[in-house]
Amino acid sequence: MVEVKEVLLLWLGGQAKKSIARQTGLDPKTVRSYVAAAESAGLRRGAAGSLSEELLAKTLEMLKPLGGRPHGDAWALCEQEREEIARLLKQGVRLSKTRRLLARRGVEIPYSTLHRFAVEELGFGRAAPTMPVVDGKAGEELEVDTGWVLWLEAGGGEKRRRVRAWIFTPGVSRYRFVWPVLEETTASAIEACEAAWEFYGGIYRVLRPDNTKAIVTTADAITPHITTAFLEYAQARGFHVDPARVRKPKDKARVERSVRDVRDDCFGGEVLHTLERARERAQRWCAFEYGARKHTTTQRMPKEHFESVEKPALLSAPIERYDVPVYCDPKVGRDHLAQVARALYSLPTRLIGKTLRARADKSLVRFYDGIALVKTHPRQLPGGRAIDANDFPAERRAYAMRDIVFLASEAKKHGEQVGRFANALLDGPLPWTRMRRVYALLSLTKKYGDARVDASCAVALKNDMHDVKRLERMLARAAPPPTTHLAPVIPLARYLRPPSQYALPLASRAQESTEGEES
């Protein structure tokens, strides 16, 4: 267009066509064709301002028609098979396979022609048009992605370990932060967020992750379900979690291809043996390499952009690290114990067989039955136990807790001598090993009565005898106490009725004998 316009301006200025050709370096025939096309379009010499944009466009159209070169016979075959080609492409059949299927039917079409037809006529291979979304306010949105980024080299007899990374990218400054981890869990997600708040010096108001199970339990475009532990953490830190939709990478486009960049630019060629060294390398890269290079979109250095625009708009940074809780659903066993983080905790008898919700932080373990808090225990180390004696039935509590004082007090309730005999049984270096003897003594009181057992205990103690078996034989051989015999009482008949209630009156014995003789 510039070339044609230059020729026409010189021609309008009064120069000859051969002079124009010498000046512009074009062939005189080319100059003549330009001038002829312009005259056909309505351009006239001497008319001031006659070379308008519309006339120039018309001249160019006459020089080179928009239709291009005509299509050949192969294109005509594509037009005939348009419906079949469109149907196969809609089913997801590859274009090369579509060409072979057409060849089976005797329709031979070069691949280049078929590809050009599919692109121009059927929209094959064309990406959907997109619209750029504004960055939003400074200090508001932080996008998160995860992926494999490096291998920790073997050392000291250890195996190589593959390392993932939580990658944070602000929506405005693009000042990236990388936190390598060994496992993608809710605890590591919270740990990475805490490190990010420390790196940025504040908290972003919105966190936009993908649908990782460490953060999102149920993905939904409108009402996603966040894991309980991470939701509680977000509430404690004061930010909102807005997950991206499933298979919609454009929802977090500013961080979407960051895994490749971190893997190749940050950790590529690095030899690292520990996770701590990997984290140190990542922070140096974020602050002094990536953060000091001009970003292709913002045309600013991310670190400078962040410190000048986003950092003043962040929420206050946390003062102390967050205590990451552990959530689980233990079942209460027949032994009244439930396991949380490999430690055992006692619960009341009424909860045996139920599955509870447990929350354990560094100091307390809370058990919930639905939404009701039913028990609280101090947090124990793995392998430890927290036992509350009040959770056991009263009749079994002493045995479970090895409470010899309680047993002695129970024996004393059946008599003074019974209590002394129980104390004698428990007297020793390991009294809890003699608890069964006290239980046997208490069973004797149920069988023979408190008075007889108390008297026998007095005799046994007087003779320095502390054997429950011998005490039982003494009670069995002792004469039973005398009993008072009462005179037998004949009870009244329950169904005794007067003679008048019978249908036939009873005759006297004399009348019965007279009637017998006459007969």
C-alpha positions in Angstrom: 0.0 0.0 0.0 2.8 2.4 0.9 4.5 1.6 -2.5 1.3 2.3 -4.5 0.6 5.4 -2.5 4.1 6.8 -3.2 3.8 6.2 -6.9 0.5 7.9 -7.1 1.6 10.9 -5.1 4.6 11.4 -7.5 2.3 11.0 -10.5 -0.1 13.5 -9.1 2.9 15.8 -8.6 3.5 16.0 -12.3 6.4 13.5 -12.8 6.6 11.2 -15.8 6.1 7.5 -15.3 9.7 6.6 -16.4 11.0 9.2 -13.9 8.9 7.7 -11.2 10.2 4.2 -12.1 13.8 5.5 -11.8 13.2 7.2 -8.5 11.4 4.3 -6.8 13.4 1.5 -8.4 10.3 -0.1 -9.9 9.7 -1.4 -13.4 8.0 1.2 -15.7 5.3 -1.4 -16.5 4.5 -1.7 -12.8 4.2 2.1 -12.5 1.9 2.2 -15.5 -0.3 -0.6 -14.0 -0.6 1.4 -10.7 -1.5 4.6 -12.5 -4.0 2.8 -14.8 -5.7 1.2 -11.9 -5.9 4.5 -10.0 -7.4 6.2 -13.1 -10.0 3.4 -13.4 -10.8 4.0 -9.8 -11.4 7.7 -10.5 -8.1 9.4 -9.7 -7.5 12.5 -11.8 -4.3 14.6 -12.2 -4.5 18.1 -10.9 -7.4 17.5 -8.5 -6.2 18.6 -5.1 -6.7 16.1 -2.3 -8.2 13.5 -4.7 -6.1 10.6 -3.3 -8.3 9.6 -0.4 -8.1 6.4 1.6 -11.2 5.0 0.0 -9.8 5.6 -3.5 -6.5 4.1 -2.5 -8.2 1.0 -1.1 -10.3 0.7 -4.4 -7.0 0.9 -6.4 -5.4 -1.9 -4.4 -8.5 -4.1 -4.8 -8.3 -3.6 -8.6 -4.6 -4.5 -8.5 -5.0 -7.6 -6.4 -8.5 -9.0 -6.0 -9.4 -10.3 -2.5 -10.7 -13.6 -3.9 -7.1 -14.9 -4.5 -6.3 -17.7 -6.9 -9.2 -20.0 -7.9 -9.6 -23.3 -6.1 -8.9 -26.6 -8.0 -10.6 -29.9 -8.4 -9.6 -31.2 -4.9 -11.4 -28.3 -3.3 -14.5 -29.2 -5.3 -14.3 -32.7 -3.9 -14.1 -31.2 -0.4 -17.2 -29.3 -1.1 -19.0 -32.4 -2.2 -17.9 -34.3 1.0 -18.5 -31.3 3.3 -21.2 -33.0 5.5 -19.1 -36.2 5.9 -16.0 -34.3 6.8 -17.9 -32.1 9.3 -19.5 -35.2 10.9 -16.1 -37.0 11.4 -14.4 -33.9 12.8 -17.3 -33.4 15.2 -16.9 -36.9 16.5 -13.2 -36.2 17.3 -11.7 -38.1 14.4 -8.3 -36.8 13.4 -8.0 -35.1 10.1 -5.4 -37.6 8.8 -7.8 -40.4 9.7 -10.6 -38.5 8.0 -8.5 -38.4 4.8 -8.0 -42.2 4.9 -11.7 -42.8 5.4 -12.5 -40.7 2.4 -9.8 -42.6 0.4 -11.6 -45.9 1.2 -14.6 -44.6 -0.7 -12.5 -43.5 -3.6 -12.3 -39.8 -2.8 -8.6 -38.9 -3.0 -7.9 -35.5 -1.5 -4.4 -34.1 -0.8 -3.9 -33.5 2.9 -2.9 -29.9 2.4 -6.1 -29.1 0.5 -8.2 -31.0 3.1 -6.5 -29.2 6.0 -7.0 -25.8 4.3 -10.7 -26.6 3.6 -11.3 -27.8 7.2 -9.7 -24.6 8.6 -11.3 -22.1 6.3 -14.7 -23.6 5.9 -15.3 -25.8 9.1 -13.3 -23.9 11.7 -10.9 -26.8 12.3 -8.0 -26.0 14.7 -9.2 -22.5 15.4 -8.9 -21.5 19.1 -12.0 -19.9 20.6 -11.8 -16.2 20.8 -10.8 -15.0 24.3 -11.2 -11.7 26.2 -8.6 -10.5 28.6 -9.8 -10.2 32.2 -8.7 -7.1 34.2 -6.2 -7.7 36.9 -8.4 -6.4 39.7 -7.3 -4.3 42.6 -3.8 -4.4 44.1 -3.4 -6.7 47.0 -6.7 -8.5 46.4 -6.1 -11.8 44.4 -3.4 -14.4 44.7 -3.5 -17.4 42.4 -2.0 -20.8 43.4 -0.9 -23.9 41.4 1.0 -27.0 42.2 3.2 -29.4 40.2 6.4 -31.5 40.2 9.5 -29.3 40.0 12.6 -31.2 40.9 14.3 -34.4 42.3 16.3 -34.3 45.5 19.5 -36.2 44.8 20.4 -39.2 46.9 22.9 -38.8 49.7 23.8 -40.5 52.9 22.1 -43.8 51.9 18.8 -42.1 51.1 16.9 -42.5 47.9 16.0 -39.8 45.4 12.8 -38.0 46.2 10.5 -36.2 43.9 9.4 -32.7 45.1 6.3 -30.8 44.4 5.9 -27.0 44.9 3.1 -24.6 45.8 3.4 -21.7 43.4 1.8 -18.3 44.3 1.3 -15.5 41.7 -0.3 -12.1 42.5 -2.9 -10.9 40.0 -1.3 -7.4 39.5 2.5 -7.5 40.1 3.1 -11.2 39.1 5.7 -11.3 42.0 6.0 -15.1 42.2 6.6 -17.2 45.4 7.6 -20.9 45.4 7.4 -23.3 48.3 8.7 -26.9 47.7 7.0 -29.7 49.6 7.3 -33.5 49.7 3.5 -34.1 49.8 0.5 -32.3 48.6 -1.7 -32.3 51.8 -3.8 -29.8 53.7 -1.1 -29.4 56.2 1.5 -28.6 53.5 -1.0 -26.1 51.9 -1.4 -24.3 55.2 2.4 -24.3 55.7 2.9 -22.9 52.2 0.4 -20.1 52.8 2.1 -19.2 56.1 5.4 -19.0 54.2 3.8 -16.9 51.5 2.4 -14.4 54.0 5.8 -14.1 55.5 7.4 -13.6 52.1 4.9 -11.0 50.9 4.7 -9.3 54.3 0.9 -9.4 54.4 -2.2 -11.5 53.4 -4.1 -11.3 50.2 -7.9 -11.1 50.5 -8.7 -13.8 47.9 -6.8 -17.1 47.3 -7.6 -18.8 44.0 -6.3 -22.4 43.9 -7.2 -25.2 41.6 -9.3 -28.1 42.7 -6.6 -30.0 44.6 -8.0 -32.4 47.3 -5.8 -30.7 49.8 -8.1 -27.7 49.7 -11.3 -28.6 47.9 -13.2 -31.7 48.8 -16.1 -31.3 46.3 -15.5 -29.2 43.2 -18.4 -27.0 42.1 -18.5 -23.9 39.9 -20.9 -22.1 42.3 -20.6 -23.7 45.8 -17.4 -25.7 46.1 -16.8 -27.5 49.4 -13.5 -26.5 51.1 -11.8 -29.0 53.5 -12.7 -28.3 57.1 -9.1 -27.7 58.2 -8.3 -25.2 55.4 -11.6 -23.4 55.7 -10.9 -22.9 59.4 -7.5 -21.6 58.5 -8.9 -19.2 56.0 -11.3 -17.9 58.6 -8.5 -17.5 61.1 -6.4 -15.5 58.7 -9.3 -13.5 57.2 -9.1 -14.4 53.5 -11.6 -15.9 51.1 -11.0 -19.1 49.0 -12.3 -18.9 45.5 -11.3 -22.1 43.6 -11.1 -22.2 39.8 -13.6 -24.3 37.9 -12.7 -27.8 36.9 -10.8 -28.0 33.6 -10.9 -24.1 33.3 -7.3 -23.1 33.4 -8.1 -19.6 32.3 -9.7 -18.9 35.7 -6.2 -18.7 37.1 -4.3 -17.9 33.9 -1.6 -15.8 35.6 -0.2 -18.9 37.3 -1.2 -21.6 34.9 2.2 -22.1 33.2 4.3 -21.3 36.1 5.2 -25.0 36.9 7.2 -25.3 33.7 9.0 -22.0 34.4 9.9 -22.9 38.0 11.0 -26.4 37.0 13.3 -25.2 34.1 14.4 -21.7 35.2 14.6 -22.1 39.0 15.6 -25.7 39.5 17.0 -26.7 36.1 20.5 -28.0 36.4 20.6 -27.5 40.2 21.9 -30.3 42.4 20.0 -30.3 45.7 20.0 -32.9 48.5 17.6 -31.5 51.1 14.2 -29.9 51.1 15.6 -26.9 53.1 18.2 -26.2 50.4 15.4 -26.4 47.7 13.4 -23.8 49.7 16.4 -21.5 50.0 17.0 -21.8 46.3 13.4 -21.0 45.5 13.3 -17.9 47.6 16.6 -16.5 46.1 15.2 -17.2 42.6 11.8 -15.4 43.4 13.5 -12.4 44.9 16.6 -11.8 42.9 16.2 -13.5 39.6 12.5 -13.7 38.6 11.6 -10.7 40.6 14.3 -8.6 39.1 13.5 -9.4 35.4 11.0 -7.2 33.4 7.7 -9.0 33.0 6.5 -9.3 29.4 2.9 -8.3 30.3 3.3 -5.6 32.9 6.7 -4.3 31.5 7.8 -3.8 35.1 10.0 -5.8 37.4 7.7 -7.9 39.6 9.5 -7.2 42.9 9.5 -3.4 42.3 5.9 -3.5 41.1 4.8 -5.5 44.1 6.6 -3.3 46.7 5.3 -0.1 45.2 1.7 -1.1 44.4 0.5 -4.2 46.1 2.4 -4.4 49.4 0.7 -1.3 51.0 -2.7 -2.8 50.1 -2.2 -6.2 51.9 -3.8 -7.2 55.1 -1.6 -7.3 58.2 0.8 -10.3 58.3 0.2 -12.9 61.1 2.3 -12.5 64.2 2.8 -16.2 64.9 2.6 -19.4 62.9 -0.8 -21.1 62.7 -1.3 -24.2 64.7 -2.4 -26.7 62.0 -5.2 -29.0 63.4 -5.7 -32.7 62.6 -9.2 -33.8 61.8 -10.3 -37.5 61.8 -13.3 -39.7 62.5 -12.4 -42.3 65.1 -14.7 -45.0 66.3 -15.0 -45.6 70.0 -14.1 -49.2 70.8 -15.4 -51.5 73.5 -12.5 -50.5 75.7 -13.8 -46.9 75.8 -10.8 -45.7 73.8 -10.6 -43.8 70.4 -7.4 -43.3 68.5 -6.4 -39.8 67.2 -3.0 -39.3 65.6 -1.7 -42.7 67.0 -2.7 -41.8 70.6 -5.6 -43.2 72.6 -8.2 -41.2 74.5 -11.0 -42.4 76.8 -14.7 -41.6 76.2 -17.9 -42.4 78.2 -19.7 -45.7 78.0 -22.7 -44.3 76.1 -20.5 -43.5 73.1 -19.2 -47.0 72.6 -19.6 -48.1 69.0 -20.2 -44.5 67.7 -18.0 -42.7 65.1 -17.1 -39.3 66.3 -15.5 -36.2 64.8 -12.1 -35.4 66.4 -10.1 -32.2 66.1 -6.6 -32.2 67.5 -4.3 -29.2 67.8 -1.0 -28.9 69.6 -2.6 -28.7 73.1 -6.1 -30.2 73.0 -8.1 -33.0 71.4 -11.8 -32.3 71.1 -14.4 -35.0 70.3 -17.8 -34.1 68.7 -20.9 -36.2 68.4 -22.6 -34.3 65.5 -22.2 -30.7 66.5 -22.1 -31.4 70.3 -18.8 -31.3 72.1 -18.7 -34.5 74.2 -15.1 -34.8 75.5 -11.9 -32.8 75.7 -8.4 -34.3 76.4 -4.9 -32.9 76.5 -3.0 -33.7 73.4 -0.7 -36.8 73.7 2.3 -37.8 71.8 2.0 -40.9 69.5 1.7 -44.0 71.6 0.4 -42.0 74.6 -2.9 -42.4 76.4 -5.3 -39.9 78.1 -7.6 -41.7 80.5 -10.4 -40.1 82.5 -11.7 -42.5 85.2 -15.1 -40.9 85.1 -15.6 -42.4 81.6 -15.7 -45.9 83.0 -18.7 -47.5 84.9 -18.4 -47.0 88.7 -18.3 -50.7 89.4 -15.4 -51.3 87.1 -13.6 -48.0 87.6 -11.3 -49.1 90.4 -10.1 -52.2 88.6 -9.4 -50.2 85.4 -7.5 -47.5 87.2 -5.9 -49.8 89.8 -7.4 -47.7 92.6 -6.5 -49.7 95.8 -7.7 -46.8 98.0 -11.2 -47.1 96.5 -11.2 -50.9 97.0 -10.2 -50.6 100.7 -12.9 -48.0 101.3 -15.5 -50.3 99.7 -14.4 -53.2 101.9 -14.7 -51.0 105.0 -18.4 -50.4 104.2 -19.1 -54.1 104.9 -17.6 -54.0 108.4 -14.6 -52.7 110.4 -12.9 -56.1 110.4 -13.5 -56.6 106.7 -11.8 -53.3 106.0 -8.8 -54.3 108.1 -8.6 -57.7 106.3 -8.7 -55.9 103.0 -5.8 -53.6 104.0 -3.9 -56.6 105.1 -4.4 -58.2 101.7 -3.2 -55.1 99.9 -0.2 -54.6 102.2 2.9 -55.2 100.0 5.3 -53.7 97.5 2.9 -54.3 94.5 -0.5 -53.8 96.0 -2.3 -53.7 92.6 -1.3 -57.3 92.0 -3.5 -58.3 95.1 -6.6 -56.5 93.9 -8.3 -59.8 92.9 -8.1 -61.0 96.5 -10.0 -58.0 97.7 -12.6 -58.6 95.0 -13.0 -62.2 96.2 -13.4 -60.9 99.8 -16.2 -58.6 98.6 -17.9 -61.5 96.9 -18.0 -63.4 100.2 -20.0 -60.6 101.8 -22.6 -61.0 99.1 -22.8 -64.8 99.7 -22.6 -65.1 103.5 -23.7 -61.6 104.6 -21.7 -58.8 106.2 -22.0 -60.0 109.8 -20.7 -63.5 109.3 -17.8 -62.3 107.1 -16.9 -59.5 109.6 -16.8 -62.0 112.5 -14.7 -64.5 110.5 -12.3 -61.7 109.5 -11.9 -60.8 113.2 -10.9 -64.4 114.0 -8.6 -64.6 111.0 -6.8 -61.4 111.9 -6.4 -62.5 115.5 -4.6 -65.6 114.3 -2.6 -63.6 111.7 -4.2 -65.5 108.8 -4.4 -63.5 105.5 -5.7 -66.1 103.1 -9.0 -65.5 101.3 -9.4 -69.2 100.4 -9.0 -70.3 104.0 -11.5 -67.5 105.0 -14.0 -68.9 102.6 -13.5 -72.5 104.0 -14.1 -71.1 107.5 -17.3 -69.5 106.5 -18.5 -72.6 104.7 -17.8 -74.9 107.8 -19.3 -72.6 110.4 -22.7 -73.8 111.8 -25.5 -71.8 110.4 -27.3 -69.5 112.8 -30.3 -70.9 114.7 -33.6 -70.3 113.1 -37.0 -69.8 115.0 -39.7 -72.4 114.0 -43.2 -71.0 113.7 -46.4 -73.0 114.1 -47.8 -74.1 110.7 -50.7 -72.0 109.7 -53.3 -73.5 107.4 -54.2 -70.9 104.8 -57.8 -70.2 104.0 -59.2 -71.8 100.9 -59.2 -69.4 98.0 -62.4 -70.7 96.4 -64.5 -71.6 99.5 -68.2 -70.8 99.0 -71.4 -71.2 101.0 -73.8 -74.1 100.2 -76.5 -71.7 99.1 -74.5 -70.9 96.0 -74.8 -74.5 94.7 -77.8 -75.5 92.4 -78.8 -78.6 94.5 -78.9 -78.4 98.4 -76.9 -81.0 100.2 -79.1 -83.7 101.9 -78.4 -85.0 105.4 -76.6 -88.3 105.9 -79.8 -90.0 107.4 -81.9 -89.2 104.4 -79.3 -90.5 102.1 -79.2 -93.9 103.9 -83.1 -94.3 104.0 -83.3 -93.6 100.3 -80.7 -96.3 99.7 -82.7 -99.0 101.6 -85.9 -98.3 99.8 -84.2 -98.6 96.4 
